[in-house]
Amino acid sequence: MEFELNVSLDPTLGCGQAHRWIKKNGKWEGVIGNEIVTLEEKDGYVICEGTEDRGMMLEYLRHGDDLDIIYAEISSDPFVRDLAHACPGMRILKQDPWECIATYLLATNANVKRIGAMADSVCRTFGNDLGGRHSFPRPEDITENSHLISACRLGYREGRFIELAEKVSNGSFVPGDLASMDYAECFAALRKINGIGNKVADCISLFSFGHLNAFPIDARIEKILREKYNVSGNYKELSKFAEERFGRYAGYAQELLYHCDVILRSQAQAGGSQPIWIS
Protein backbone atom coordinates (compact mmCIF):
# COMPACT_ATOMS: atom_id res chain seq x y z
CA MET A 1 0.00 0.00 0.00
CA GLU A 2 1.17 3.52 -0.71
CA PHE A 3 -0.23 6.99 -0.14
CA GLU A 4 0.84 10.53 -0.86
CA LEU A 5 1.63 12.68 2.17
CA ASN A 6 3.82 15.63 3.03
CA VAL A 7 5.91 13.90 5.67
CA SER A 8 9.51 13.25 6.58
CA LEU A 9 9.58 9.96 8.43
CA ASP A 10 12.98 10.39 10.08
CA PRO A 11 12.08 13.35 12.32
CA THR A 12 8.46 12.20 12.69
CA LEU A 13 9.23 8.68 13.90
CA GLY A 14 12.74 9.27 15.24
CA CYS A 15 12.16 12.30 17.44
CA GLY A 16 10.94 10.40 20.50
CA GLN A 17 7.24 11.26 20.54
CA ALA A 18 6.50 7.54 19.97
CA HIS A 19 8.85 5.00 21.46
CA ARG A 20 8.51 1.77 19.48
CA TRP A 21 9.72 2.74 16.01
CA ILE A 22 13.05 1.31 14.85
CA LYS A 23 14.88 2.17 11.65
CA LYS A 24 16.18 -0.88 9.81
CA ASN A 25 17.85 -0.79 6.39
CA GLY A 26 16.33 2.56 5.51
CA LYS A 27 12.80 1.62 6.61
CA TRP A 28 10.93 2.39 9.81
CA GLU A 29 9.37 -0.56 11.65
CA GLY A 30 6.78 -0.13 14.39
CA VAL A 31 3.77 -1.80 15.92
CA ILE A 32 0.31 -0.32 15.59
CA GLY A 33 -2.42 -2.37 17.25
CA ASN A 34 -1.69 -5.98 16.38
CA GLU A 35 0.21 -5.26 13.18
CA ILE A 36 3.93 -4.85 12.53
CA VAL A 37 4.06 -1.89 10.17
CA THR A 38 6.96 -0.85 7.97
CA LEU A 39 7.12 2.63 6.42
CA GLU A 40 9.42 4.03 3.76
CA GLU A 41 9.50 7.29 1.79
CA LYS A 42 9.78 7.21 -1.98
CA ASP A 43 9.20 10.03 -4.47
CA GLY A 44 6.71 11.89 -2.29
CA TYR A 45 4.83 8.75 -1.30
CA VAL A 46 4.82 6.63 1.84
CA ILE A 47 5.24 2.93 1.10
CA CYS A 48 3.46 0.97 3.83
CA GLU A 49 3.80 -2.75 4.52
CA GLY A 50 2.13 -4.83 7.20
CA THR A 51 -1.33 -3.27 7.00
CA GLU A 52 -3.86 -2.37 4.33
CA ASP A 53 -5.73 0.03 6.60
CA ARG A 54 -5.05 3.30 4.79
CA GLY A 55 -7.41 5.26 7.02
CA MET A 56 -5.64 4.10 10.18
CA MET A 57 -2.24 5.12 8.86
CA LEU A 58 -3.40 8.52 7.62
CA GLU A 59 -5.03 9.19 10.99
CA TYR A 60 -1.92 8.05 12.85
CA LEU A 61 0.21 10.44 10.78
CA ARG A 62 -2.35 13.24 11.21
CA HIS A 63 -2.85 13.74 7.48
CA GLY A 64 -5.25 16.60 8.20
CA ASP A 65 -2.47 18.80 9.56
CA ASP A 66 -1.54 21.31 6.85
CA LEU A 67 2.20 21.60 7.40
CA ASP A 68 2.50 24.61 5.10
CA ILE A 69 0.09 26.56 7.29
CA ILE A 70 1.52 25.23 10.56
CA TYR A 71 5.13 25.92 9.64
CA ALA A 72 4.23 29.37 8.33
CA GLU A 73 2.53 30.32 11.61
CA ILE A 74 5.25 29.10 13.95
CA SER A 75 7.87 30.67 11.66
CA SER A 76 6.82 34.09 12.92
CA ASP A 77 9.51 33.29 15.49
CA PRO A 78 12.92 33.70 13.76
CA PHE A 79 14.66 30.87 15.61
CA VAL A 80 11.83 28.41 14.99
CA ARG A 81 11.69 29.57 11.37
CA ASP A 82 15.30 28.48 10.86
CA LEU A 83 14.61 25.13 12.50
CA ALA A 84 11.46 24.58 10.44
CA HIS A 85 13.35 25.35 7.23
CA ALA A 86 16.01 22.81 8.15
CA CYS A 87 13.53 20.12 9.23
CA PRO A 88 10.59 20.00 6.77
CA GLY A 89 7.92 17.34 6.94
CA MET A 90 7.97 16.57 10.65
CA ARG A 91 4.51 15.62 11.87
CA ILE A 92 2.93 15.20 15.27
CA LEU A 93 1.45 11.70 15.59
CA LYS A 94 -1.97 10.66 16.84
CA GLN A 95 -1.25 7.75 19.16
CA ASP A 96 -3.69 5.36 20.79
CA PRO A 97 -4.89 6.95 24.06
CA TRP A 98 -4.35 3.93 26.31
CA GLU A 99 -0.91 3.12 24.89
CA CYS A 100 0.20 6.74 24.98
CA ILE A 101 -0.95 7.33 28.56
CA ALA A 102 0.54 4.07 29.81
CA THR A 103 3.85 4.66 28.03
CA TYR A 104 4.25 8.26 29.18
CA LEU A 105 3.41 7.22 32.73
CA LEU A 106 6.83 5.53 32.56
CA ALA A 107 8.53 8.70 31.35
CA THR A 108 9.16 10.30 34.73
CA ASN A 109 12.91 10.82 35.24
CA ALA A 110 13.74 8.76 32.16
CA ASN A 111 15.29 9.65 28.82
CA VAL A 112 13.88 8.58 25.44
CA LYS A 113 16.05 5.45 25.24
CA ARG A 114 15.03 4.32 28.72
CA ILE A 115 11.33 4.95 28.03
CA GLY A 116 11.54 2.87 24.86
CA ALA A 117 13.30 0.05 26.71
CA MET A 118 10.63 -0.02 29.41
CA ALA A 119 7.81 0.07 26.85
CA ASP A 120 9.36 -2.83 24.92
CA SER A 121 9.78 -4.79 28.15
CA VAL A 122 6.10 -4.26 28.99
CA CYS A 123 5.13 -5.45 25.51
CA ARG A 124 7.33 -8.55 25.66
CA THR A 125 5.99 -9.45 29.09
CA PHE A 126 2.28 -8.82 28.59
CA GLY A 127 1.63 -8.30 24.86
CA ASN A 128 0.88 -10.69 22.01
CA ASP A 129 3.81 -12.15 20.09
CA LEU A 130 3.38 -10.91 16.52
CA GLY A 131 6.51 -12.61 15.22
CA GLY A 132 9.59 -10.69 16.26
CA ARG A 133 7.66 -7.80 17.82
CA HIS A 134 4.91 -7.68 20.44
CA SER A 135 1.68 -5.73 20.64
CA PHE A 136 1.12 -3.19 23.38
CA PRO A 137 -0.87 -5.09 26.05
CA ARG A 138 -4.48 -4.44 26.94
CA PRO A 139 -5.05 -3.24 30.51
CA GLU A 140 -6.55 -6.60 31.46
CA ASP A 141 -3.48 -8.41 30.10
CA ILE A 142 -1.50 -6.52 32.72
CA THR A 143 -3.89 -6.83 35.67
CA GLU A 144 -4.44 -10.55 35.14
CA ASN A 145 -0.69 -11.18 35.12
CA SER A 146 0.50 -8.46 37.48
CA HIS A 147 2.81 -10.92 39.23
CA LEU A 148 5.08 -10.66 36.18
CA ILE A 149 5.59 -6.91 36.46
CA SER A 150 9.03 -7.17 38.09
CA ALA A 151 10.39 -8.66 34.85
CA CYS A 152 9.77 -5.27 33.19
CA ARG A 153 12.27 -3.51 35.46
CA LEU A 154 10.13 -0.41 35.87
CA GLY A 155 11.48 0.39 39.33
CA TYR A 156 9.31 2.73 41.40
CA ARG A 157 6.93 3.08 38.42
CA GLU A 158 5.58 -0.47 38.90
CA GLY A 159 2.84 0.41 41.37
CA ARG A 160 1.43 3.37 39.46
CA PHE A 161 1.56 1.39 36.20
CA ILE A 162 -0.49 -1.47 37.68
CA GLU A 163 -2.84 1.06 39.28
CA LEU A 164 -3.51 2.70 35.92
CA ALA A 165 -4.15 -0.67 34.27
CA GLU A 166 -6.60 -1.59 37.04
CA LYS A 167 -8.52 1.68 36.71
CA VAL A 168 -8.84 1.30 32.95
CA SER A 169 -9.82 -2.37 33.32
CA ASN A 170 -12.59 -1.69 35.84
CA GLY A 171 -13.87 1.34 33.94
CA SER A 172 -13.13 3.95 36.59
CA PHE A 173 -10.91 5.68 34.03
CA VAL A 174 -11.71 5.57 30.31
CA PRO A 175 -8.89 7.02 28.16
CA GLY A 176 -11.18 7.55 25.18
CA ASP A 177 -13.39 9.89 27.19
CA LEU A 178 -10.67 12.53 27.08
CA ALA A 179 -11.01 12.81 23.30
CA SER A 180 -14.10 15.00 23.65
CA MET A 181 -12.45 17.39 26.11
CA ASP A 182 -10.83 20.69 25.31
CA TYR A 183 -7.16 21.16 26.15
CA ALA A 184 -7.66 22.51 29.67
CA GLU A 185 -10.09 19.72 30.57
CA CYS A 186 -7.85 17.05 29.07
CA PHE A 187 -4.78 18.36 30.89
CA ALA A 188 -6.66 18.48 34.20
CA ALA A 189 -8.02 14.94 33.77
CA LEU A 190 -4.55 13.57 33.04
CA ARG A 191 -3.06 15.35 36.05
CA LYS A 192 -5.41 13.36 38.29
CA ILE A 193 -3.64 10.13 37.33
CA ASN A 194 -1.08 9.03 39.90
CA GLY A 195 2.40 9.65 38.49
CA ILE A 196 1.46 12.12 35.76
CA GLY A 197 2.83 15.63 36.17
CA ASN A 198 2.57 18.74 34.04
CA LYS A 199 5.06 17.75 31.34
CA VAL A 200 3.67 14.26 30.84
CA ALA A 201 0.10 15.59 30.76
CA ASP A 202 1.15 17.97 28.00
CA CYS A 203 2.96 15.20 26.09
CA ILE A 204 -0.16 13.03 26.11
CA SER A 205 -2.42 15.98 25.27
CA LEU A 206 -0.23 16.67 22.24
CA PHE A 207 0.76 13.21 21.01
CA SER A 208 -2.56 11.41 21.53
CA PHE A 209 -5.42 13.89 21.82
CA GLY A 210 -4.29 16.37 19.21
CA HIS A 211 -4.10 19.50 21.32
CA LEU A 212 -1.48 21.11 19.12
CA ASN A 213 -1.23 24.11 21.45
CA ALA A 214 0.19 21.90 24.22
CA PHE A 215 3.84 22.71 24.92
CA PRO A 216 5.61 20.08 27.07
CA ILE A 217 8.34 21.63 29.19
CA ASP A 218 11.20 19.61 30.62
CA ALA A 219 14.70 20.62 31.66
CA ARG A 220 15.89 20.81 28.05
CA ILE A 221 13.05 23.07 26.91
CA GLU A 222 13.40 25.17 30.06
CA LYS A 223 17.08 25.69 29.22
CA ILE A 224 16.27 26.67 25.62
CA LEU A 225 13.64 29.17 26.75
CA ARG A 226 16.09 30.68 29.19
CA GLU A 227 19.03 30.89 26.78
CA LYS A 228 17.23 31.76 23.53
CA TYR A 229 14.34 33.85 24.86
CA ASN A 230 15.61 35.07 28.25
CA VAL A 231 12.52 33.61 29.92
CA SER A 232 12.36 31.71 33.19
CA GLY A 233 9.67 30.84 35.68
CA ASN A 234 7.44 28.03 36.85
CA TYR A 235 5.62 25.64 34.54
CA LYS A 236 2.48 27.76 34.31
CA GLU A 237 4.44 30.89 33.49
CA LEU A 238 6.53 29.18 30.81
CA SER A 239 3.42 27.61 29.30
CA LYS A 240 1.79 31.02 29.06
CA PHE A 241 4.87 32.41 27.33
CA ALA A 242 4.87 29.53 24.82
CA GLU A 243 1.17 29.99 24.10
CA GLU A 244 1.65 33.69 23.42
CA ARG A 245 4.89 33.25 21.48
CA PHE A 246 4.07 30.23 19.31
CA GLY A 247 0.28 30.25 19.18
CA ARG A 248 -2.14 27.45 18.35
CA TYR A 249 0.63 25.21 16.95
CA ALA A 250 3.00 25.56 19.89
CA GLY A 251 3.38 21.77 20.03
CA TYR A 252 5.03 21.74 16.62
CA ALA A 253 7.35 24.53 17.71
CA GLN A 254 8.20 22.56 20.83
CA GLU A 255 9.32 19.51 18.86
CA LEU A 256 11.62 21.64 16.72
CA LEU A 257 13.04 23.43 19.77
CA TYR A 258 13.50 20.16 21.63
CA HIS A 259 15.71 18.85 18.82
CA CYS A 260 17.36 22.13 17.88
CA ASP A 261 20.83 20.81 18.72
CA VAL A 262 20.66 17.90 16.27
CA ILE A 263 19.00 20.09 13.63
CA LEU A 264 21.63 22.82 13.88
CA ARG A 265 24.48 20.33 14.13
CA SER A 266 23.35 18.69 10.90
CA GLN A 267 23.07 22.09 9.26
CA ALA A 268 26.70 22.76 10.13
CA GLN A 269 27.92 19.56 8.51
CA ALA A 270 29.31 19.85 5.01
CA GLY A 271 26.60 18.95 2.53
CA GLY A 272 24.06 18.29 5.26
CA SER A 273 20.92 20.38 4.98
CA GLN A 274 18.60 18.28 7.14
CA PRO A 275 19.01 16.70 10.56
CA ILE A 276 20.36 13.21 11.04
CA TRP A 277 18.07 11.20 13.31
CA ILE A 278 19.33 8.26 15.30
CA SER A 279 16.78 5.55 16.08
N, C-alpha and C positions, 0 to 999 in steps of 0.2 A: 504494500500500500504506500502511496505517496500523496503528499498534499503541499500546496504552495503556501508559504508563510514567511513573513519578515521576522526571522529569528536567527540568532547566532547561538548555537547549542553550547559552545564551550563556556561562555560566561553564564548562560542561563542554567545549565546543569552542573557546572563546576564551581559555582560561587558559594556553595554551602547553604543555600536556602532549603534544599532537599538533600538528604544525607545517604541515599542508597544508589546513587548513580556512579558508575565506574566507566572510565574510558579505556577501551580495549581495541587496539589496531585501528584507530581512527574513528571508531564508533562508540556511542554511549549506550551502556546497558543498565537498565533499571528494572524495578518490579512495580507494576501498577495493578492493584487488586491481586488476582491470581495468575497474572501473565508476566512473563519475562519479556520486556520490550527493548528493542534495539533501535536507536535513532542515528541517522547520518544525514548530513547536508550535502546536496548536490545540485548545482546550477539553479539555486533559488528554491529548491524543493526540499522537503524533509522526507527521507526514505525511512519507512517504519516497518519493522519486522516484529512478529510475536503477537500482534493483535490486528484485527480488521475493523476495530471500532474507531472509525474516523472521528465521530462526535466526541468520544471520550478523550482522544488525544488533543483535539483542538481546544476542548474545554480546559484540559490540564495545562496547556501552553497559553491559555488566556488569549485566544485568537482575536477576541473583541477589542483588545487593547490596541489603539492606534499609536504605534510607536513614534510616528512623525509628529503627532500632536503632543504626546507626552514629553518627548525629548525637546521639542521646541519650548514648551512651558518651563521645564526645569532648567533650560539653558539660559534663562534670564539671569541666572547666577553664573558669573564668568568662570569660576573654578569648575563647577559642574558641567558647564558647556564644553570645556576642554576634555573632561573625562568622557562625556557622552559622545563627542566626536571620535575619540580614540576607541570606544567600546560600543559600536552599533549593534543593534539586534538583541540586546539582553532583555529578557522578559521575566516578569514575576510569574511564578507558577500558582496554580490553584490546586492545592493538595487536599487529600481526603481529611475531613475534620478530625475524626478519631485518631488516625495515624499521626497527623500533624501535632495535635495536642499531646498525645502520649510521647512522641519523640522529643518535642521541645520541653516536656517536663523533665527530661534527662539532661537538659542543656545547662543547668545551673553549675557554674564554676567548671565548665568543660569547654575545650576548644572544638573546632569542627571535626577534626580527626577522631577525637575521643567520643563525640556524640555519635558519629557514624559507626564506630566500633561497638558502642553499647546497643545501638539500634539493630545492627546485624546480629549481635548476640541474642537479643530478644527474639528476633525472627527465627534464628536457628533453633532456639529452645522451645518456642511455642507455636511457630508458624507452620504452614504446610510446605513440604519439600516439593519444589516445582521442577527439580532436576538441575542442580547446581546452585540455585538460589532458592530462598524461602519467602513466602508471603508474610506480610505484616499480620500478626495474630489478631483474632477477634478478642474483645474483652473477656468473653467466657472461656476462651482457650487459656487465658492467663489465670483467671480465678479458679478454674477447675484443676489447674496444675501448679498452683502457687508454691508448692514445696520445691519446685525446680528453680525458683527465682535466683538462688545464690549462684547458679551456674552462669548467670548473665553478668556478674561482677559489676553491679550497679552501685555498690557501696551504700551510702546513707540514702540514696534515692529509692532503694527497694520498697520501703514502706509506703511512700507516697505514690509509687507506680502501681502497686497492688491496690491501694485505696482508690485510685482513679478507675482502674479496671472494674472494681467492685461496684462503684457508683454508676458506671455506664451499663454494667450488666444488669443491675437491679432497677434501672430506669430513673434513679434519682438525679442523674445528670445525663442529658441527651445532647451530644455535640451538635447534631444537625439543627437543633433549635436556635443556635446562635446565628444561623444564616439569615434569619429575618430581622436581626437586630441592626441598629445603626452602630457606628464605630464606638461611641461612648458606652452604649449598652453592652456591646460585645466585649470590650476591654474590661468593664466592671465585672461581667459574668466570669471571665477567665481569671481575674484576680482573686475570685472566691475559691479557686481550686488550690488545695494545699500544695505548696511548692512552686507556684507560678507567681513571679514578680512582674514588675512593670515591663522590663525588656522582653521577657518571654511572652507576655500577653500581647505586646505589640507585634512580635514576630508571627504569632499565630493569627492575629487579626489581619496581617498583611499577606502571609503566605498560604492561608487557607480560606479566609472569609472575604478576601478581596477589598479590604479597606486600604486603598492605595495611598491614603493620607497618613497612615500609621508610619512612625519613624522610630524603629528600635534603637535604643541608645545603650551601648556598653562602654567599656573603658576605651576601646579604640575610637569609637565615634565621639566620645566625650573629648578625647585628646585632639581629634581633628577639628572639632568645633572651637576648642580653645586656641589652637595654633593658627588655624586658617581664618577664623571669624572673630577671634578675641571675645568669645562668649563662654561663660561658665555659670554654674548654678545647679540646682537640684533637678531631678528628672522632669518634673512638671514645667519648670522654667525653660529647660532645654527643648522640651517638646513644643512649647508655645513658640519658641524662636524658630524651630524647624517648620512648623505649620505656616508661620508668617513669611519665612524666607523662601520655602520651596513649594508651598501651595498644595493643591489637591493630589499631586503626584509625588509627595515627599518620600514615599516608600521607594520609588525608583531612584530618586536622588540619593537616598541612604545607601542603596546597594552599590552605587558608583563610588560614593565617598568611602564606604567600608573597604573597597578594594582599590583605592586610589594608588597605593604604593605599587601594586603589581601592574596596574595600568600605566602609570608614569614610568616605571622601570622598563617596561616593554617598549614604550615610546622612545626611550633613550637608546635602545639597542639599535645598532646599525641595521637598516633594512626592516626593522620591526615597527609596524604601524598599529598593531592591535595587541592586546595583552595576551600573555601566555598563561593558560590555566592549568593547574596541576591537580589531577583527580586523585 
